[in-house]
Amino acid sequence: MTLARPLFSVAIMAAALAGCAGEGELVVGQGVGVTAVRSACPAVGVPDYTGDITVFRTPTARTADQIDMVANITNLRSTCNETGEKVYSEATFDVLVRRTDVRGARTVELPYFSTILQGGSAIQAKRVGTVTVTFADGQERAQASGKAGAFVDKAAATLPEDIKRQITRRRKAGDPDAALDPLADPQVRAALNRATFELLVGFQLTEAQLGYNATR
């Protein structure tokens, strides 16, 4: 979780189709059918190369002795309310910052983005905010918290009934399609893709900062 690819094409994908029975998952039941327990809530994650930021004293510098501070996004958590026509998802996270020069009190603002991604590539909405971190004189490490929220249309995040029936239909041994995986059907995969949303959070990096993260 390369630089030539668009930023959001390397996003952490929604974990909606694996594991044991639980919210947001599809589970194959001993070859006789599929049990669907799929949430309309978006998966939450941090795209590749955007979970940390390195600030240099000189913008063009890239050596360790020129590092001013390093910050990381951690403890990403989410809550979701899917009771209405609009699903509301909220992510909270911590930002941990370490500075190399501890002389004097200092306040820094670090920009971050939050975006709703549909189908792994289509950006539906994006917002940019800032996290403010304050150091006391002599303090090397500091911490702050951030928050991001977004609405998703519940109808768009819900599988059509015909697709649900195709996935969950009980199959008996000896049926012509008993051994066929319904998720291998292009129409089923496309419908799952359209109904999959992600709430992604990361630092709003410059092109140079993103390149540094991708190549170090």
C-alpha positions in Angstrom: 0.0 0.0 0.0 4.8 3.8 -9.1 4.7 7.2 -9.8 3.7 6.8 -13.4 0.3 5.6 -12.4 -2.4 8.1 -11.3 -2.4 8.6 -7.5 -5.7 7.0 -6.9 -5.1 4.0 -9.1 -2.8 2.7 -6.4 -5.4 3.1 -3.7 -6.0 0.4 -1.1 -8.9 -1.6 -2.6 -12.1 -2.3 -0.6 -11.9 -5.6 1.3 -15.4 -6.5 0.4 -15.1 -10.0 -1.1 -13.0 -12.2 1.1 -12.7 -14.0 4.5 -15.3 -15.4 6.8 -18.9 -14.4 7.1 -19.1 -10.8 8.3 -20.2 -7.3 7.4 -19.0 -6.2 4.0 -18.0 -9.7 2.7 -19.2 -12.4 0.4 -18.6 -16.0 1.5 -18.7 -19.2 -0.5 -20.7 -21.8 1.3 -19.2 -25.3 0.6 -19.8 -25.2 -3.1 -23.6 -25.0 -2.9 -24.1 -21.2 -3.0 -22.9 -17.9 -1.9 -24.1 -16.0 1.2 -24.1 -12.3 0.7 -23.5 -10.0 3.7 -22.5 -6.8 2.0 -22.5 -3.4 3.5 -23.1 -0.2 1.6 -20.5 1.6 3.8 -17.3 2.5 1.9 -14.1 0.9 2.9 -11.6 3.3 4.4 -7.9 3.4 3.7 -4.7 5.4 2.9 -3.5 5.4 -0.8 0.0 4.2 -1.5 2.8 6.8 -0.9 0.4 9.3 0.8 0.5 8.1 4.4 3.7 10.1 5.3 5.3 13.4 4.4 8.9 14.5 4.7 9.6 18.2 4.8 13.2 19.4 4.0 14.8 22.7 5.2 15.7 23.4 1.5 12.9 22.5 -0.9 15.3 21.0 -3.4 17.3 19.0 -0.8 16.8 15.2 -0.5 19.5 14.2 2.0 18.9 13.0 5.6 20.8 15.9 7.1 18.4 18.4 5.5 15.2 16.8 6.9 13.2 19.3 8.9 10.3 17.0 10.0 8.6 13.8 9.2 4.9 13.1 9.7 2.8 9.9 9.5 -0.9 9.1 9.4 -1.8 6.4 11.8 -4.7 4.9 13.7 -7.2 5.3 10.9 -10.7 4.4 12.1 -14.1 4.8 10.7 -17.8 4.9 11.6 -20.7 4.6 9.2 -24.5 5.3 9.2 -26.3 3.5 6.4 -29.8 3.8 7.7 -30.9 6.6 5.3 -30.9 7.1 1.5 -27.4 8.7 1.9 -24.7 6.6 3.6 -22.5 8.8 5.9 -19.0 7.6 6.6 -16.6 9.3 8.9 -12.9 8.6 9.3 -10.7 9.8 12.1 -6.9 9.5 12.3 -3.8 10.6 14.2 -0.9 12.5 12.8 2.5 11.8 14.4 5.2 14.3 13.7 8.9 14.3 14.6 11.1 17.4 14.0 14.9 17.4 13.9 15.5 20.9 15.4 13.8 21.1 18.8 14.8 24.7 19.6 11.8 27.0 20.2 8.1 26.5 20.2 6.6 25.9 16.8 3.2 25.4 15.1 2.9 23.7 11.7 0.0 23.0 9.4 0.0 19.8 7.4 -2.5 19.5 4.5 -4.4 16.3 3.9 -7.1 15.2 1.5 -10.1 13.0 1.7 -11.8 11.5 -1.4 -14.6 9.2 -2.3 -13.6 6.7 -4.9 -16.0 4.5 -6.9 -15.0 1.3 -8.6 -11.3 1.8 -7.8 -10.7 4.7 -10.1 -13.6 7.2 -10.4 -13.3 10.2 -8.0 -16.7 11.2 -6.8 -15.7 13.9 -4.4 -12.5 15.4 -2.8 -11.9 17.8 0.0 -8.6 19.2 1.4 -8.1 20.1 5.1 -5.2 20.8 7.4 -4.0 19.3 10.7 -2.3 21.7 13.1 0.5 20.4 15.2 2.1 22.4 18.0 5.6 21.8 19.5 6.7 23.2 22.8 10.3 24.4 23.2 12.6 21.4 23.3 9.8 19.0 22.2 10.9 16.6 19.5 7.6 14.7 18.9 4.0 16.0 18.7 0.6 14.5 17.8 -2.7 15.8 16.4 -5.9 14.3 15.2 -7.8 14.7 11.9 -11.3 13.9 10.6 -12.9 13.4 7.2 -16.5 12.6 6.3 -18.4 11.8 3.1 -21.8 10.9 1.9 -22.4 8.0 -0.6 -25.7 7.4 -2.4 -27.1 4.2 -0.9 -28.8 3.1 -4.1 -25.4 3.4 -6.0 -23.7 1.3 -3.3 -26.3 -1.4 -3.3 -26.2 -4.4 -5.8 -29.1 -4.7 -8.2 -31.5 -7.5 -7.2 -30.8 -9.6 -10.3 -27.1 -9.5 -9.5 -27.8 -10.5 -5.9 -29.9 -13.4 -7.1 -27.2 -14.5 -9.5 -24.6 -14.5 -6.7 -26.7 -16.0 -4.0 -28.6 -18.6 -6.0 -28.3 -22.1 -4.4 -26.6 -24.5 -6.8 -27.0 -28.3 -6.5 -24.3 -30.8 -7.3 -24.7 -31.9 -10.9 -26.2 -28.6 -12.2 -24.4 -27.5 -15.4 -23.2 -24.3 -13.7 -22.6 -25.8 -10.2 -18.8 -25.4 -10.5 -18.9 -22.0 -12.0 -17.9 -19.0 -9.9 -20.6 -16.3 -10.2 -18.0 -13.7 -9.6 -16.3 -14.7 -12.8 -19.2 -13.4 -14.8 -18.2 -10.0 -16.4 -21.6 -8.5 -15.7 -21.4 -9.5 -12.0 -17.9 -8.2 -11.6 -18.9 -4.9 -13.3 -21.9 -4.5 -11.0 -19.7 -5.2 -7.9 -17.2 -2.7 -9.1 -19.8 0.0 -9.6 -21.3 -0.6 -6.2 -17.9 -0.5 -4.4 -16.9 2.8 -2.8 -13.9 3.8 -0.7 -13.2 6.8 1.6 -9.5 7.5 1.2 -7.4 9.8 3.3 -3.8 10.9 2.9 -1.4 13.8 2.9 -1.9 16.4 0.1 1.6 16.1 -1.3 3.4 18.1 -3.9 4.6 16.3 -7.0 8.1 16.3 -5.5 7.0 14.9 -2.2 5.0 12.2 -3.9 8.0 11.3 -6.0 10.2 11.2 -2.9 7.8 8.7 -1.2 7.6 6.5 -4.3 11.3 6.2 -5.0 13.1 6.2 -1.6 
